[in-house]
Structure formats: C-alpha cells, structure tokens
Amino acid sequence: MVDVAAKAVTHRVATATGCIRMLPATLALITQGSAKKGDVLGIARIAAIQGAKRTADLIPLCHPLPLTRVAVEFEIDTALPGVTCTATAETLGQTGVEMEALTAVQVGLLTIYDMCKAADRGMVMDGVRLLEKRGGKSGHWQAE
C-alpha cells in the first residue's frame, strides 16, 4: 500500500455512476415491485452501501477507510431501458474514497443482476465511472 501517513486529514468526497440495461419486461418487474426475490432497489441500495464499506477487503491495495457517509440513488430509465446507480462516499481521512464510490456502484448493479437474472440473463452493466472527487492535495476533479 502507498504510505499516506504524511498526508493531511481532509474531508474527501467521491461520486461514481453506472447503469444496467435490461429488457423492458425486467424493468417492469422492478418498478412494479413484483420481482420474485423482493424489493430489488431497496436490497441493491443496502448491498451498495455494504460494498463501499468492504472495499479494502475486495481491492488488495486499498486502505481501509472510516466512511462518514455513503449515499446511493437509483434512477429508472425507460428509454434505456434500465437502471442508473449513482453513489457518493465521504470520509475524513488521508486518502480518497473514489474506490469506495466505484465499488458501491458495481455491487449495486451486481445485486440488481442477481435479483433479476431468472427473468433476464442478458442484462448488461455499463458505463461505470468516476464523476467527481473532492478533497486532498489534488483538490477537485470532475468528469467532462
């Protein structure tokens, strides 16, 4: 791991996003709450938060961070058709939370896949990326 001992403790925030594309009928199961496994987006939100909290266990060289906040939002997109997940992670620490935000998005999307795979094995997760990060020596960065 990179030595971050000399870095200042600052408020750090990162936001990531990604989507899962699916058949319109699968999206209807989610929006109507009729998926066999239950409340897809509710369970995916909890899974995404858990994913952010376990990032250092999953990514070998990530520092374990005391997260102060993880927020996860899902947006239904009938034009896609699919669901967009956006996650924001925050900490007061010596290193950034980009990996925690990205992991939250991926775990949220994977959970949607798991809960709906019986109805649609052809779902595609796409466009997972960092949108913004703030804090630390490098300051503010935002995707174009």
Summary of the structure (lengths in Angstrom):
residues: 144
radius of gyration: 16.2
end to end distance: 29.5
largest distance: 52.9
contacts: 462
relative contact order: 0.30
helix: 32%
strand: 33%
